[in-house]
């Protein structure tokens, strides 16, 4: 086990060296969206990987991990005068006063806060999902709050896996929805569509055409109101009057 863990950490170090170019290391009271974080020092995701290799490798392939390196982000960044507004969400440990960040990408400490000396004795709790996710995913959380899901207190993590960013039960998202929406999943209308391989998200998480200007500001529509869009029907039923 020790040999395997050493190998994993070695791989993590190589991966992080290749992907992440840290700025100046700072000491902060809190990180992006973190509530109630005690004073700590940013250590970087490779430090977390020593005890949490599974979570680390689940995260390493996500858009969060690549948030600073995405080509669209990099292209947009070149034309922005106040790049700090971008770095606040696309890096970890960004300090608006110095313009420095600790680690590129959205890393462990973006959500859990900087590493504390009392950990692992004390867990590094994060803020509630909507508060934390809404720090950057503004439009998504705004839509969610107006939805029946939001009104019922069904948080982001009820559907989204935290470290991989994938959906729970990703191979069958309909089963995830049906876990709560039992009656709807069984009625004839939804059964007919399901038999034609038209899943829940085809209608209830329909997204409009991509708007780059809205996307980079975090305000792109993402379909998280979960209201069925009648306009989606014509994608399959174009012959109807």
Long-range contacts (C-beta under 8 A, 24 or more apart in sequence): 5-50, 5-53, 8-49, 8-53, 8-57, 9-46, 9-49, 9-50, 9-53, 12-45, 12-46, 12-49, 12-53, 12-56, 12-57, 12-60, 13-46, 15-60, 16-44, 16-45, 16-46, 19-65, 19-66, 19-69, 19-104, 19-105, 20-44, 20-45, 20-68, 20-103, 20-104, 20-105, 20-107, 21-104, 22-101, 22-102, 22-103, 22-104, 23-91, 23-100, 23-101, 23-102, 24-98, 24-100, 24-102, 25-93, 25-102, 26-93, 26-95, 26-98, 26-100, 26-102, 27-114, 28-93, 28-95, 28-114, 30-113, 30-114, 31-92, 31-93, 31-109, 31-110, 31-111, 31-112, 31-113, 31-114, 32-88, 32-89, 32-92, 32-94, 32-106, 32-110, 32-111, 32-135, 32-136, 33-110, 33-111, 33-126, 33-127, 33-131, 33-132, 33-133, 33-134, 33-135, 33-136, 34-111, 34-112, 34-113, 34-126, 34-127, 34-132, 35-126, 35-127, 35-128, 35-131, 35-132, 36-125, 36-127, 37-113, 37-114, 37-116, 37-124, 38-116, 38-118, 39-114, 39-116, 40-113, 40-114, 40-115, 40-116, 40-117, 41-114, 41-115, 42-92, 42-93, 42-102, 42-103, 42-109, 42-114, 42-115, 43-109, 43-114, 43-115, 44-102, 44-103, 44-107, 44-109, 45-103, 45-107, 45-108, 45-109, 47-115, 48-108, 48-109, 48-115, 51-120, 52-108, 55-108, 55-163, 56-108, 58-163, 58-164, 59-107, 59-108, 59-163, 59-164, 62-163, 62-164, 62-165, 63-165, 64-105, 64-106, 64-107, 64-110, 64-165, 65-105, 65-106, 65-107, 66-105, 67-91, 67-104, 67-105, 67-106, 68-104, 68-105, 69-104, 69-105, 72-212, 72-215, 72-216, 73-216, 76-212, 76-216, 86-216, 89-135, 89-136, 89-218, 106-136, 128-155, 129-155, 129-156, 129-157, 130-155, 130-156, 136-218, 137-218, 137-222, 138-217, 138-218, 138-219, 139-214, 139-218, 139-219, 139-220, 139-221, 139-222, 140-222, 140-224, 141-224, 143-221, 143-222, 143-223, 143-224, 143-225, 144-224, 144-225, 146-225, 147-224, 147-225, 147-226, 147-227, 148-226, 149-224, 149-226, 154-180, 173-199, 173-200, 173-201, 174-199, 174-200, 177-204, 196-236, 198-236, 202-232, 203-228, 203-229, 203-232, 203-233, 204-228, 206-231, 206-232
